[in-house]
Every structure is written in structure tokens, then in C-alpha cells.
């Protein structure tokens, strides 16, 4: 899908919700914040821009229009849990990009993988070693361990020795 079409769809969603009559029990401010929230979710799905850019645009729009103060809009970023998750994804991406996890696993396989049973224990051990640096199960299993289980050397789905 064309990037401009994605932006147009997001704009249509925003305008449609923004100008829809406010339901009973809600204020106009909460309805407009809901419009921005739903538009942000649609933009996350369609990805006319990277997810980080979409989030920054949404937060900036809320602050620039005066719907929230800067401290209210950025309050969610003060949580240490949020930063732990961000750091985990950054480390996982670093492991995947550099191939460090894969290299550790191959060293273990070369050193200990004499039989299929020892190979299974070695792969479990490599998972245990990689886990503290890549706490995301999805990143670790999909980006590091799965290609290793398949015996791939040059990245996902490239096949052994290719």
C-alpha cells in the first residue's frame, strides 16, 4: 500500500472521530484525545512512518494543541518498567544485528555437540546464556535460536552452507 494512502487513511480516521458528535457522559476534550489515540493505533498498524515517529507525532500533537501539559503527556515515560522493556528490545536488536548470540551458540555446539542428546543440552545451555541479554522471548527465539536450530549460517531461511 502506498505511503500517501496510509497517511490519508489515518487522516480520515482522525477527522471522522474528531468531528463526530461527542457521546453523552464524555467531554469534548476526552473525545478528542480518544480520536488521537485511535488514529495512533491505526497508524501503528498501517505504518505510514516508523512506530516511534508516529508515537512522537501523537504526543507532540496532544501537547501543542493544549489538550495535556508536557508533564501529563510524558508521564508514562517516567516508569522504570517502560525503560526496562525499551532496553530489552534494544539489546535484543543488537544481538540479532551483530550475530553475537548465534556465535555463542555455535561455539557451544562445536565444543559440546557430539551426539543429538548433547546437542539438545547445548542448545538449552545457549538459550540460558543468551537469556539475560535478550529477555524478549520473541526476539531470542525467532531471531537467534530458530535460525540456529535450523542450521542456518547466513541468516533466516538461507539454508545451511548458503
Beta strands, then each sheet from edge to edge (+ up, - down):
end
